[in-house]
Amino acid sequence: MGYVVKEAASADSALTMMLTDPAAIVLCDIDMPGHDGLWFAERALSQWPSTAIVFASGVDKMET
């Protein structure tokens, strides 16, 4: 269908990738190496507010 899927190992590398090729949709884990997904989402949405971010996680902490 013409979709291009990319993978990043961390929140920092995902932001770096988006600098050259912003994503329309991001599937993001809350618990990631380095910074968490909430940190990533805050920064990504401040630069690319039209990007949709979907969280999927196995985190079972109620405060998260």
Order of alpha helices (4+ residues) and beta strands (2+ residues): alpha-beta-alpha-beta
